[in-house]
Amino acid sequence: MTMLSRRTVLAALAGLSSVAVPSASAQPQTAKLLLVHGRGQANLDPQKLKAAWIETLTLGAQALGMHIPENLDVEFPYYGDELQRFVDQANLPLTGEIKAHGGSGQDDDFLAFQSDVAQSIREQTGITDTQVLDEYGNNARPKGPLNWEWVQAILAAIDKHGGGMSQSAIEQFTRDVYLYTRYPAVRSTIDAIVRRALTANKTVVVGHSLGSVVAYSVLHDAGQGINVPLFVTVGSPLGIRAIRDQLAPISYPSGVKDWFNAFDTRDVVALFPLDEQSFPVNPPIRNFPGVRNHTDNRHGIAGYLDNREVARTILMGVGS
């Protein structure tokens, strides 16, 4: 064996000393997960709601042979009680309640908004004029957005032929979205609750239903001061014209690197993909219409988070 010269050995040792040893901080870090719930969550335990979301996501992960990272930091900003407080204060009558009060108490602006949402859902679900007229009956009043009986007929037709969501549920949904998008105090209060959970740390954001509208508003207004590698919307109504127009001018949140939108084509709240027609932003949003939501109304969060593609996208986003 040839003996190495002293100079060669010293040179080799010097080369080894120049190689950087990876530190713990240099390793890929798991992103935080921020979950933004939808409407109808008043008087519920936030910790139990959060646990239910994680449990459902775990089912999706297990179906893929994946797992949620240990010690994943999960934030669940809860605004359910605050939203209900605003609902109680506004006391907006739903069309069914107007009927119960003999036609009194109508709010024209809300009724027009509700009519616009209902008409969009009606067109997208293929409900015919005949089906609506069957619900309207022999009413002699002119058909139109400010005729609560006509709006009620559209909603009743959606209930009967649209599949999934009841007339009452659609009315409550449109009321809550209306309050959030039209009342600055409602929007600023709810946004502040979610915004407090969003820091400069790398964070994957998931928004469901009204929560997707809230999450978009917060991310849009946050600008460059956030680090969101992935924004996931499920069951999102952002593509409905009446809702989208209340957020104008729309644009891609500058602190978001990737936006993935998943929906069930039978979910009446999320019938519109967030594409160049319904939500034109640049870069375009990735749409996934392949969810088959197993909940009764085809809109529940449990039927979205356990979907394999949704779970895979979230887990890859947080670094699983």
C-alpha positions in Angstrom: 0.0 0.0 0.0 1.3 3.4 -1.0 1.8 5.7 2.0 0.0 9.0 1.7 2.1 12.1 1.9 1.6 14.4 4.8 0.5 17.1 2.4 -2.2 14.9 0.8 -3.7 13.9 4.3 -3.8 17.6 5.3 -5.5 18.5 2.1 -8.2 15.8 2.5 -8.9 16.8 6.1 -9.2 20.4 5.0 -11.8 19.3 2.4 -13.8 17.4 5.0 -13.9 20.4 7.3 -15.3 22.6 4.5 -18.3 20.3 4.1 -21.4 21.8 5.9 -23.2 19.5 8.3 -26.9 19.9 8.0 -28.4 21.4 11.1 -31.9 20.7 12.5 -33.0 24.1 11.4 -31.9 23.4 7.8 -34.2 20.4 7.5 -37.5 20.9 5.7 -40.0 22.2 8.2 -43.7 21.1 8.3 -46.1 23.9 7.5 -48.7 25.0 9.9 -52.3 24.0 9.0 -55.1 26.6 9.3 -58.7 25.4 9.0 -61.5 27.9 8.4 -65.0 26.5 9.0 -68.2 27.5 7.4 -71.6 28.7 8.7 -74.0 27.0 11.1 -71.3 26.3 13.8 -72.8 28.5 16.6 -72.9 27.2 20.1 -70.5 24.3 19.3 -67.3 23.4 21.0 -64.4 24.6 18.8 -62.0 21.9 20.1 -64.5 19.2 19.1 -65.0 20.8 15.7 -61.3 20.9 15.2 -60.9 17.3 16.3 -63.6 16.2 13.8 -61.8 17.9 10.9 -58.5 16.3 11.8 -60.2 12.9 12.3 -61.8 13.1 8.8 -58.5 14.2 7.2 -56.8 11.3 8.9 -59.3 8.9 7.2 -58.3 10.4 3.9 -54.6 10.0 4.7 -55.0 6.4 5.8 -56.8 5.5 2.5 -53.6 6.8 0.8 -51.2 5.0 3.1 -50.1 8.4 4.4 -50.2 10.0 7.8 -50.6 13.4 9.3 -47.2 14.6 10.6 -46.7 14.2 14.3 -47.0 17.5 16.3 -48.5 19.3 13.3 -49.5 22.8 14.4 -53.2 23.1 13.6 -55.1 26.4 14.0 -58.9 26.4 14.0 -60.1 30.1 14.4 -63.7 29.9 15.5 -66.2 32.6 14.6 -69.4 30.6 14.8 -70.8 32.5 17.8 -69.8 35.9 16.4 -71.6 35.2 13.1 -74.7 34.1 15.0 -74.7 37.3 17.0 -74.7 39.3 13.8 -77.5 37.1 12.4 -79.6 37.8 15.5 -79.0 41.5 15.4 -79.8 41.8 11.7 -83.0 39.8 12.0 -83.3 39.4 8.2 -86.4 37.5 7.3 -86.1 34.4 5.2 -88.8 33.9 2.5 -90.4 31.2 4.6 -90.6 33.6 7.5 -92.1 36.3 5.4 -94.9 33.9 4.4 -95.5 33.0 8.1 -95.9 36.8 8.8 -98.3 37.4 6.1 -95.8 38.9 3.6 -94.4 41.6 6.0 -90.8 42.3 7.0 -89.3 41.9 3.5 -85.8 43.4 3.0 -85.5 44.2 -0.7 -81.7 44.2 -0.9 -81.4 40.9 0.8 -84.2 39.4 -1.3 -82.6 40.6 -4.5 -79.3 39.0 -3.4 -81.0 35.8 -2.5 -82.9 35.8 -5.8 -79.6 36.2 -7.7 -78.0 33.3 -5.8 -81.0 31.1 -6.3 -81.2 31.9 -10.0 -77.5 31.0 -10.5 -78.1 27.7 -8.7 -81.2 27.0 -10.7 -79.5 27.6 -14.0 -76.5 25.5 -13.1 -78.6 22.6 -11.9 -80.8 22.6 -15.0 -84.0 23.3 -13.2 -86.6 24.2 -15.8 -89.1 27.0 -16.0 -91.9 24.5 -15.7 -90.5 23.1 -12.5 -90.4 26.6 -11.0 -93.9 27.4 -12.2 -95.2 24.3 -10.7 -94.1 25.6 -7.3 -95.4 29.1 -8.0 -98.9 27.8 -8.9 -101.6 30.2 -10.0 -100.1 33.3 -8.4 -101.0 36.4 -10.4 -98.2 38.6 -9.0 -95.4 39.5 -11.5 -92.4 37.2 -11.3 -89.2 38.9 -10.3 -86.4 39.2 -7.7 -88.4 41.4 -5.4 -91.4 39.1 -5.3 -90.6 36.9 -2.3 -93.1 34.3 -3.5 -91.3 33.9 -6.8 -88.0 33.6 -5.0 -89.5 31.0 -2.7 -90.7 29.0 -5.8 -87.2 28.9 -7.2 -85.8 27.7 -3.9 -88.6 25.1 -3.5 -87.7 23.8 -7.0 -84.1 23.6 -6.1 -85.0 21.7 -2.9 -87.2 19.3 -4.9 -85.1 18.8 -8.0 -81.6 20.1 -7.3 -80.7 17.3 -4.9 -79.0 17.5 -1.5 -79.6 20.9 0.1 -83.0 21.9 1.5 -84.7 25.2 0.8 -84.2 26.2 4.4 -80.5 25.5 4.3 -80.0 27.4 1.1 -81.9 30.4 2.6 -79.8 30.4 5.7 -76.6 30.1 3.7 -77.5 33.0 1.5 -78.5 35.1 4.5 -75.1 34.4 6.3 -73.1 35.1 3.1 -75.1 38.3 2.5 -74.3 39.5 6.0 -70.7 38.7 5.6 -70.2 40.3 2.2 -72.6 43.4 2.6 -72.0 44.4 6.3 -68.5 45.8 6.9 -68.7 45.2 10.6 -69.5 41.5 10.1 -66.7 41.0 7.6 -64.1 42.9 9.6 -64.9 41.1 12.9 -64.8 37.6 11.4 -61.7 38.4 9.3 -59.9 39.6 12.4 -60.5 36.3 14.1 -59.1 34.3 11.2 -56.3 36.9 10.6 -54.9 36.5 14.1 -54.2 32.8 13.4 -52.2 33.7 10.3 -48.6 34.6 10.8 -45.5 35.0 8.7 -44.7 31.3 9.2 -45.4 28.8 6.4 -49.1 28.0 6.6 -51.4 25.8 4.5 -54.9 27.3 4.6 -58.1 25.2 4.1 -61.5 26.9 3.8 -64.9 25.3 3.6 -68.1 26.8 2.3 -68.5 30.4 3.8 -65.1 29.7 5.3 -63.6 29.7 1.8 -65.0 33.2 1.3 -63.6 34.4 4.6 -60.2 32.8 4.0 -60.0 34.4 0.5 -60.8 37.8 2.0 -58.1 37.4 4.7 -55.5 36.1 2.3 -56.3 38.8 -0.3 -56.0 41.6 2.2 -52.9 40.2 3.9 -50.8 40.9 0.8 -47.1 39.8 0.8 -46.8 39.6 4.5 -47.8 35.9 4.6 -46.2 32.6 3.5 -49.0 30.3 2.2 -47.6 27.5 -0.1 -51.1 26.1 -0.5 -54.6 27.5 -0.3 -57.3 24.8 -0.4 -61.0 25.6 -0.9 -63.7 22.9 -0.7 -67.4 23.4 -1.3 -66.7 27.0 -2.2 -69.4 29.4 -3.3 -66.9 31.9 -4.6 -67.9 31.2 -8.2 -71.5 32.4 -7.7 -71.8 35.8 -9.4 -73.7 37.5 -6.6 -71.0 36.5 -4.1 -68.0 37.1 -6.3 -69.2 40.6 -7.2 -69.3 41.6 -3.5 -65.6 40.8 -3.4 -64.6 42.9 -6.5 -62.1 43.6 -7.6 -60.9 40.0 -7.3 -57.3 38.9 -7.7 -55.0 36.1 -6.8 -53.8 36.6 -3.2 -50.2 37.7 -3.6 -48.9 35.6 -0.6 -50.4 32.4 -1.9 -48.2 30.1 -4.1 -50.8 27.5 -5.1 -54.6 27.4 -5.0 -56.5 24.1 -5.2 -60.3 24.1 -5.4 -62.2 20.8 -4.9 -65.9 20.4 -5.3 -68.7 17.9 -5.8 -70.7 18.7 -9.0 -73.9 17.8 -7.1 -73.1 20.3 -4.3 -75.5 23.2 -5.0 -73.3 25.7 -3.1 -70.2 24.8 -5.1 -71.6 24.2 -8.6 -69.3 26.7 -10.3 -65.6 25.8 -10.7 -63.2 28.7 -9.9 -62.2 29.1 -13.6 -61.7 31.9 -16.1 -65.5 32.3 -16.4 -66.5 32.2 -12.7 -63.4 33.5 -10.9 -60.9 34.9 -13.4 -57.6 35.4 -11.6 -54.0 34.9 -12.7 -52.4 32.4 -12.2 -55.4 30.2 -12.7 -56.8 28.1 -9.8 -56.4 24.3 -9.9 -60.0 22.8 -10.0 -60.8 19.3 -9.0 -64.5 18.3 -9.6 -64.0 14.7 -8.7 -65.3 14.7 -5.1 -68.3 12.5 -4.4 -69.4 13.9 -1.1 -71.1 11.3 1.0 -72.9 13.6 3.4 -76.6 14.0 3.1 -76.5 17.4 1.5 -73.3 16.7 -0.5 -71.8 19.8 1.1 -70.5 18.6 4.5 -66.9 19.0 5.4 -66.6 15.3 6.3 -67.4 14.4 2.6 -64.5 16.7 1.4 -61.6 16.1 3.8 -61.7 12.3 3.5 -61.5 12.5 -0.3 -58.1 11.0 -1.4 -57.1 13.8 -3.7 -58.1 16.5 -1.2 -56.2 14.7 1.6 -53.2 14.1 -0.6 -53.0 17.7 -1.6 -53.2 19.0 2.0 -50.7 16.5 3.3 -48.2 17.2 0.5 -48.7 20.9 1.2 -47.8 20.6 4.9 -44.8 18.5 4.1 -46.1 15.0 5.0 
